[in-house]
Amino acid sequence: MAKQKKPEEQAPGSPAWMATFSDLMNLLLCFFVLLFAMSSVDEEKFEELANSLSSRLNIFSGGRTSIGEGQLISLGTAQLNNMDEYFSSMGKTSEETGEVIEDPKQAVEEAVKEENWSQTEEMYDNISSMTGKYNLDKYVDIGVDVDGGRYITLEVSGNFLYKSGKAELTEEAIPIFSKIGDILKHYEGYRIAIIGHTDNIPVSSGGRYADNMELSSARASEAAKYLIEKKGQDPKFIEWTGRGEYDPVADNSTEDGRAQNRRIEIRIYNSLNSD
């Protein structure tokens, strides 16, 4: 019977390839250590980022100053480790404190809303001052977009601007509308919307306009034309439309109410809503 060969004995210690692999890992470690040693952190930008996150997301209460003090490893790292837990719980109520964690989307919306109102309130004050300066108080009513503070409204009664059933500005209305144009010059580049309104009395049959919708649109168009041609407004930022009798501000059953409904509305949008 043939004798079986004894298995070759392995050399003691780790396999030869392990030495090469270990050298490679050591070289990579040295490489990354050198990269880290040569890198620098912009402390000012990090501070701004940390402050922003702290104010909006209520994190980095201690780690935000870690660059200057060298304490990032302590509190800042712990907070970063809990970041996934924080985002997964956004908009939920803390069972321990009962506090609702702020949703970033809602926070942005609130910030935009606050900025809208801030700009519009400033516009309101400026325009109110100018209408007083130009003695327009008895001709122009100033209002604000109550739904979001996006724009200021200047409402001018149609009784001062147009003859019944007509869209052309009257001679008496030219000085009034000219002063309105002077106010709008202070808001060049802002979106301007001109909206025509009528009462609910039908237009005369056989006339130039088929209905109140056409009449209100024509009045808004004539007003826009005047501002563009006579007051130098950029047509790129002016739009106009007619609403007919569909947006009354008073009761059409009385003459006084119908007079209030026959009007031109000029909306001056703030800078956030002018693109």
Secondary structure, DSSP 8 states (H G I E B T S, - for coil): -----------SSS-HHHHHHHHHHHHHHHHHHHHHHH----HHHHHHHHHHHHHHH---TTGGGHHHHT-IIIIIHHHHHTHHHHHHTTTSB-TTT--B---HHHHHHHHHHHHHHHHHHHHHHHHHHHHHHTT-TTTEEEEE-TTTS-EEEEEEEHHHH--TT--S--TTHHHHHHHHHHHHGGGTTS-EEEEEE--SS---TTSS-SSHHHHHHHHHHHHHHHHHHTT---GGGEEEEE-TTSS-SS-TTSHHHHHHHSEEEEEEE-GGG--
